[in-house]
Every structure is written in structure tokens, then in C-alpha cells.
């Protein structure tokens, strides 16, 4: 009975596939990604059997990059192919991954997936996080390749979604050879969906391998000097602040600025929110300067400012590194939260707000080392002021945070070791 749902999934969408294929023939080859999404045009043609890795988009590609590199080093004779679901993910993969062919995963139509498999000839398919596409999995299994889920993650939200398709998901999970899950909770959830117990193992998350080492102290001092920040002045960085959060945080920040003279660096998640941030700061009578493409990094004189706005992408880690305290955005409105591991990797005292469902595992882990604080907006001002006045506490948190990140390094190598021991990768 389990196969009825899979049969319907395979064959009911075929009329739509043929309609889209006919429509794509009317489009210029370079006018749309549709031909690639249908596997009519496939940009790679490896001569030999491949190791195939797939991840959803930008964040997932960044997370599996250490695993791709580990596989590439250990299997130099096998072409590696990385697929992703989005064009931004593909761009990210091209920028990160050397000696690797990169492309878009076709839509999960049976003909598209079959053609892709025929061209790639995979020996092993490694899937990142929760990319459980029925045709991709079952057809790759039928071809004879091994299939492994790495960084396996099943959130409570996705668990509820998968349960709506319980029998289909159970049938698809049967074709995975192994599941390397992030946490014990993730392992329990995927077992509850039908993954065989003996194929599930907790291996951790390769995203820890991506985290940088702490920026040297001398480099931090030089950076503060470039920005005109006196060495003794405390710095608080708001990282990845989302739409509407500045209005929530401004009272807490105002009390900290007035009592401790802290400089607040604001690094928005999206640059189009800068006008709203400026308006909030202006309305409270504070001064600010900006760094952007017209005012290059290092040009701001921050010694007399209350706020410094970062209008450049790619500088957040440095802003975390020079901060005494970091507040992680996306956690003071229901966005789910952004990465608290980045400031922790720099030994920065890290604060998150109450909306942190997407990063709950990271927060739980950092809490085990006493190096993250969860604050409500109503208590945030006092929390900041107390931390700024307690340097020994911040120093203790810094050493604990760096140790927490260091302890989790090496997950990519561990995952490859497990796959080798289980016979899930081709002979070297």
C-alpha cells in the first residue's frame, strides 16, 4: 500500500511536465532557467561516475562546503557535482567550491530526474539537511547509488508537514542508506517518520567547520583605530537586524548609550531597511555615521558618534570581532533568528531575543557553555548595562564561547569517516 502514493507522485504530474517542456521549446535558450529545471539542458557532462552532493540554497551550500572539500581531497579521482535549488545557491557554490561542477537540481519530475541520473552516473548521492525529494531519492536508489543524508535536520514545523504525507515519506526514507543527523532530537524525529533505527546516527553539523578562528587581537585594535573608535570605548554590534526590530530595541540601546557611552554598530540584514533605522535614531536625538560604497570602510570617524551604520555587506564578522557585546537580529520579531555562532566564534558576549525557533539548537548548545543570553526587550537594557560594567564576566564568556566552537570542529571529516566505515562511498 505504501507504493500507491509513490506511484501517484511519479505519474500524476507528467501532463504538467509535458506542458512545461512544450512551453520551454518556445523560449530562447538563454531566456530562462526552465530548460535546466526540466533537464533539457544540463550544464555538466562528467566522463566518469560521480559523487553527487545536493543542498537547497545559499545557507545550506555554505554549510556543506567543508564536506565537499573533504570528499574532494579524499576522492581526487572522482568528479564531484553539486546541485542546488536556487540560482543564488548556484552562485554561492561557484564562489566557494573548487574543482567541482555546479548546477541547478531539476524539478522533481520523473523524466527530469532520470535524465540527470543517467548523465551524472552517481556512485553516492549526499543530500544536505532536509532535501527529501521522492523521485530524486527513489530513482537514485533504483540506479544503484548509495544515498546519505548529512546535517539531517527535522524541525517541528517540517515534522508536521511531513506527517501529512506519512506513507509517501516513509516509503522514500526506506531508500536512504544512512542518516547522519545534527542532534538527538533530529534523529528521533526522522525515526518517527519511518527511517530505520539502525540507519540513523547523530554526527553533528558541518556548519561549525565553516566558522572562522577568532580575529587576532592586534587586528581588532587596528580595525577600531581605522574607525576612529578609542581603544577604551565599549562597542555593541547589532547583527542582521530585521525590519521593525530597531523600533523595539531603541529604548534599551538608548539607556546603554546614556549610562555607558557605548558605540552601537548596526549591521542590517537587508540594506533597504537603513532609511527606517536612520529615522528611528533621528527620532531619539542620537548621532550616527555610515560606512557604504561611497564612504569606504575605514573612513568613518566614530569617536563622537552614538551609532555607526554598516551599509556594506561582508563586514559583519569584523563588526562582531570588535564588539564587547553582540545582539543577534531576527530574534526580536517572529523571524526565527539568525546565526549566533558567528559572534560566539569571535569570543563576543552574545545576546538573542525571544523569537529564536530557527536557532534553538545553537542556543541550547551555547547555553551549555554559558556563553549566550536570551533577553526580552523589557530586560535588555539592564542586561546590556550589567554586562558592560562586568568585564571579568565578559572575559569568562569569551573563553567559553571560543571553546564551545573549537570543540565542535571536524564534523565534515567525521561524516566522511562514518560513510567510509559504512561502505557508503566508492573505493578510493
C-alpha positions in Angstrom: 0.0 0.0 0.0 2.9 2.4 0.7 3.8 2.3 -3.0 0.4 3.7 -4.2 1.3 7.2 -3.0 4.7 7.0 -4.7 3.1 5.8 -8.0 0.7 8.7 -7.9 3.6 11.1 -7.1 5.5 9.8 -10.1 2.9 9.8 -12.8 0.1 12.3 -12.0 2.4 15.3 -12.6 3.6 14.1 -16.0 1.0 16.1 -18.1 2.3 19.2 -16.4 5.9 18.2 -17.3 5.0 17.9 -21.0 3.2 21.2 -21.0 6.2 22.9 -19.4 8.5 21.1 -21.8 6.5 22.3 -24.8 6.4 25.9 -23.5 10.2 25.8 -22.9 10.7 25.0 -26.6 9.3 28.4 -27.4 11.8 30.2 -25.2 15.4 31.3 -26.3 17.9 29.0 -24.7 19.3 31.8 -22.6 16.0 33.4 -21.6 15.0 31.2 -18.7 16.2 28.5 -16.3 13.2 26.4 -17.3 15.1 24.2 -19.7 17.6 23.4 -17.0 14.8 22.9 -14.5 13.4 20.2 -16.8 16.9 18.7 -17.5 16.6 19.6 -21.2 19.8 21.5 -20.9 22.3 20.1 -18.4 25.5 22.1 -18.0 27.8 19.3 -16.9 28.8 16.1 -18.7 31.2 14.1 -16.5 33.1 11.4 -18.3 33.2 9.1 -15.3 30.9 8.0 -12.4 30.5 10.9 -9.9 29.9 11.7 -6.3 26.9 13.9 -6.2 26.1 16.4 -3.4 22.9 18.4 -3.2 21.9 21.3 -0.9 18.9 23.6 -1.1 20.3 27.2 -1.3 22.9 29.7 -0.1 23.0 28.8 3.5 22.9 25.1 3.0 25.7 25.3 0.3 27.8 27.3 2.8 27.2 24.6 5.4 28.2 21.6 3.3 31.2 23.3 1.7 33.6 21.7 4.3 32.1 18.3 3.4 32.6 18.9 -0.3 36.2 19.9 0.3 36.8 16.8 2.5 35.3 14.5 -0.2 37.3 16.2 -2.9 40.6 15.7 -1.0 39.9 12.0 -0.3 38.5 11.1 -3.7 40.6 13.0 -6.2 39.8 10.6 -9.0 36.0 11.1 -8.8 34.3 14.1 -10.4 32.2 16.0 -7.9 28.9 17.5 -8.9 27.0 19.9 -6.6 23.4 20.8 -7.3 21.2 23.4 -5.6 17.6 24.6 -5.8 18.2 28.3 -6.4 20.3 30.5 -8.7 21.7 32.3 -5.7 22.7 28.9 -4.2 24.4 28.1 -7.5 26.4 31.4 -7.5 27.4 30.7 -3.9 28.6 27.2 -4.8 30.6 28.5 -7.7 32.3 31.1 -5.4 33.1 28.5 -2.7 33.9 25.2 -4.3 36.9 24.5 -6.5 37.2 21.6 -8.9 33.5 21.0 -8.7 30.8 21.1 -11.3 27.8 23.1 -10.2 24.2 23.2 -11.4 20.6 23.5 -10.6 18.7 20.4 -9.5 15.8 19.8 -12.0 12.3 19.9 -10.8 11.2 16.6 -9.3 9.5 15.3 -12.4 10.3 11.6 -13.2 11.8 12.2 -16.7 14.0 15.1 -15.5 15.4 13.2 -12.6 16.0 10.1 -14.7 17.9 12.0 -17.3 20.0 13.8 -14.7 21.0 10.4 -13.1 21.8 8.9 -16.5 24.2 11.8 -17.2 25.8 12.0 -13.7 26.2 8.3 -13.1 26.4 8.8 -9.3 28.1 6.3 -7.1 26.9 8.2 -4.0 24.4 10.9 -3.5 24.9 13.1 -0.4 21.9 15.2 0.5 22.1 18.2 2.9 19.6 18.8 5.7 16.0 18.2 4.6 16.0 17.9 0.8 13.8 14.8 0.6 12.5 14.7 -3.0 10.7 11.4 -3.7 11.8 11.0 -7.3 15.3 12.1 -6.7 15.7 9.6 -3.9 13.9 6.6 -5.3 15.3 6.9 -8.8 18.9 7.3 -7.5 18.3 4.2 -5.3 17.0 2.3 -8.3 20.1 3.3 -10.3 22.2 1.6 -7.6 23.8 4.6 -5.9 24.2 4.9 -2.2 22.2 7.8 -0.6 23.2 9.6 2.6 21.5 12.5 4.4 24.1 14.7 6.2 23.4 17.6 8.6 20.0 16.0 8.8 17.5 18.4 10.3 13.8 17.9 11.0 12.3 20.9 12.7 8.9 20.7 14.5 7.4 22.6 11.6 8.7 20.3 8.9 7.8 17.3 11.1 4.2 18.3 11.0 4.4 18.9 7.2 6.0 15.5 6.5 3.3 13.8 8.6 0.7 15.0 6.2 2.3 12.7 3.6 3.2 10.0 6.1 3.1 6.9 3.9 4.9 8.6 1.0 7.7 9.9 3.2 8.0 6.5 4.9 8.4 4.9 1.5 11.0 7.4 0.4 13.1 7.2 3.6 13.3 3.5 3.1 15.6 4.1 0.1 18.2 6.1 2.1 21.2 4.1 3.1 22.1 6.2 6.1 21.1 9.3 8.0 23.7 11.5 9.7 21.6 13.8 11.9 22.6 17.0 13.6 21.1 16.3 17.0 19.4 13.6 19.0 16.1 15.4 18.6 16.5 15.4 14.8 17.4 11.7 15.0 14.2 10.9 17.0 12.0 12.9 14.6 13.3 11.2 11.4 12.8 7.8 13.1 9.3 8.8 13.9 8.7 9.4 10.2 9.9 5.9 9.3 13.7 6.0 9.0 15.0 2.6 10.2 16.7 2.9 13.6 19.8 1.1 12.5 20.5 3.6 9.7 20.3 6.7 11.9 23.3 8.2 13.7 23.9 11.6 15.3 27.0 13.1 13.7 26.7 16.9 14.3 26.6 19.8 12.0 29.3 20.8 9.5 28.5 24.4 9.9 30.9 24.5 12.8 33.7 23.8 10.4 32.8 26.9 8.4 33.1 29.2 11.4 36.4 31.3 11.4 39.0 31.4 14.0 39.0 34.4 16.3 40.4 37.5 14.6 43.8 38.3 16.3 43.8 40.9 19.0 46.2 43.2 17.0 43.9 43.1 14.0 40.9 44.1 16.2 42.8 47.0 17.6 43.8 48.2 14.1 40.2 47.9 13.0 38.9 50.0 15.9 41.7 52.6 15.2 40.6 52.8 11.5 37.1 53.5 12.6 38.2 56.2 15.0 37.0 54.2 18.0 39.1 54.9 21.1 40.6 51.6 22.5 38.8 52.0 25.8 35.3 52.7 24.3 32.9 49.8 24.5 31.2 48.6 21.3 27.9 46.8 20.8 27.1 45.3 17.5 23.5 44.6 16.2 24.0 41.9 13.6 21.4 41.0 10.9 18.8 43.4 12.3 15.5 42.9 10.5 12.6 45.2 9.6 10.9 46.7 12.6 13.4 45.5 15.2 15.2 48.8 15.7 12.0 50.3 16.9 11.8 47.5 19.5 15.5 47.8 20.6 16.0 51.6 20.6 14.9 52.2 24.3 17.3 49.5 25.6 20.1 50.9 23.4 19.3 54.5 24.5 19.7 53.6 28.1 23.0 51.8 27.5 24.4 54.7 25.4 23.5 57.3 28.1 24.8 55.3 31.0 27.8 53.6 29.5 28.7 55.7 26.4 28.7 52.5 24.3 29.1 52.8 20.5 26.3 50.9 18.7 27.2 49.4 15.3 24.1 48.5 13.3 24.6 45.8 10.5 21.1 45.3 8.9 20.2 42.0 7.3 18.8 43.9 4.3 20.3 47.3 3.3 16.8 48.6 2.2 15.9 48.9 5.9 18.6 51.6 6.5 16.2 54.5 5.9 13.9 53.2 8.7 16.8 52.7 11.0 18.0 56.3 10.4 14.6 57.6 11.1 14.4 55.7 14.5 17.8 57.0 15.5 17.0 60.6 14.5 13.7 60.5 16.4 15.6 59.7 19.6 18.1 62.5 19.1 21.2 60.4 18.6 24.1 60.9 16.2 25.2 58.4 13.6 27.7 57.9 10.8 27.7 55.5 8.0 30.0 53.2 6.0 28.9 52.3 2.5 30.2 52.2 -1.1 30.5 56.0 -1.2 32.0 56.2 2.3 34.5 53.4 2.3 35.2 51.0 5.1 37.7 52.8 7.5 36.6 56.3 6.6 34.2 56.9 9.4 35.3 58.8 12.5 33.3 57.1 15.2 34.8 58.6 18.4 32.0 61.1 18.8 29.1 59.1 17.4 26.3 57.1 19.1 25.6 54.8 16.2 27.6 53.6 13.2 25.5 52.1 10.4 27.1 49.5 8.2 25.9 49.8 4.6 28.3 47.2 3.2 27.8 43.5 3.0 30.5 41.1 4.1 31.8 43.1 7.1 29.6 41.6 9.8 32.2 39.2 11.2 34.7 42.1 11.7 32.0 44.1 13.5 31.3 41.1 15.8 35.0 40.7 16.4 35.5 44.3 17.7 32.3 44.2 19.8 32.1 43.7 23.6 28.5 42.6 23.1 26.6 41.3 20.1 22.9 41.3 19.7 21.7 38.8 17.0 18.9 40.1 14.8 15.8 38.3 13.7 15.1 37.3 17.3 13.0 40.3 18.5 10.3 39.8 15.9 9.0 36.5 14.7 11.7 35.9 12.0 13.1 32.8 13.8 16.6 34.2 14.4 20.0 34.4 12.6 23.3 32.9 13.3 24.5 33.3 17.0 27.6 31.1 16.3 29.4 33.8 14.3 29.8 36.3 17.3 30.5 33.3 19.6 33.3 32.3 17.3 34.9 35.6 18.0 34.5 35.4 21.7 31.9 38.1 21.8 29.3 38.1 24.5 26.1 37.2 22.6 22.5 38.1 23.3 19.4 36.9 21.4 15.8 37.7 21.8 12.8 35.5 22.4 12.0 34.7 18.7 14.7 32.0 18.1 12.9 28.9 16.8 15.3 28.6 13.8 18.4 28.7 16.0 17.1 26.8 19.1 19.7 24.0 18.7 22.5 26.5 18.5 21.2 28.4 21.5 20.8 25.3 23.6 24.4 24.3 22.7 25.9 27.7 23.6 23.9 27.7 26.8 25.6 24.5 27.8 28.8 26.6 27.8 27.1 29.6 29.5 28.1 31.8 26.5 24.7 33.2 25.3 22.0 35.1 26.9 18.3 35.2 26.0 16.6 38.6 26.8 13.2 40.0 26.4 13.1 43.6 25.2 11.9 44.8 28.6 15.0 43.4 30.3 17.5 44.0 27.5 18.7 47.5 28.6 19.6 46.3 32.2 21.2 43.2 30.7 23.5 45.3 28.4 24.4 47.8 31.2 25.3 45.0 33.7 27.5 43.2 31.1 29.3 46.4 30.1 30.1 47.0 33.8 31.3 43.4 34.4 34.5 42.9 32.3 35.5 39.7 34.1 32.1 38.1 33.2 32.6 39.1 29.6 36.1 37.6 29.6 34.8 34.4 31.0 32.0 34.2 28.4 34.6 34.9 25.7 36.8 32.0 26.6 33.8 29.7 27.0 32.4 30.7 23.6 35.7 30.1 21.8 36.0 26.7 23.5 32.4 25.8 22.5 33.1 26.4 18.8 36.5 24.7 18.9 35.0 21.6 20.4 32.6 21.2 17.5 35.2 21.5 14.7 36.0 18.5 12.5 32.4 17.3 11.8 32.9 17.1 8.0 35.9 14.8 8.5 33.9 12.7 10.9 31.0 12.4 8.4 33.3 11.1 5.7 34.9 8.6 8.1 31.4 7.3 9.0 30.4 7.0 5.4 33.6 5.1 4.6 33.2 2.8 7.5 29.6 2.0 6.4 30.6 1.4 2.8 28.6 4.4 1.5 31.4 6.0 -0.6 33.1 4.4 -3.6 36.5 2.8 -3.2 39.3 5.3 -3.1 
